[in-house]
């Protein structure tokens, strides 16, 4: 992600249920880069 001219590393974890529908999305970012 390019945020205010800074490149931020992001990882998204997507959990699907038995019907293959998205049940949860969690995004993790490198907090050292967001200051």
C-alpha positions, -999 to +999 in steps of 0.1 A: +000+000+000+012+035-008+000+057+021+010+094+022+040+086+001+052+057+022+051+021+011+035-001+038+037-039+038+002-055+044-009-091+049-045-100+047-058-133+062-091-144+047-112-171+065-139-189+045-167-211+059-177-245+046-199-228+020-168-210+007-181-176+018-158-151+035-165-152+072-136-131+084-109-108+071-080-096+092-053-072+079-019-070+095+005-042+086+041-034+095+036-008+123+073+002+122+065+018+088+035+038+100+048+067+120 
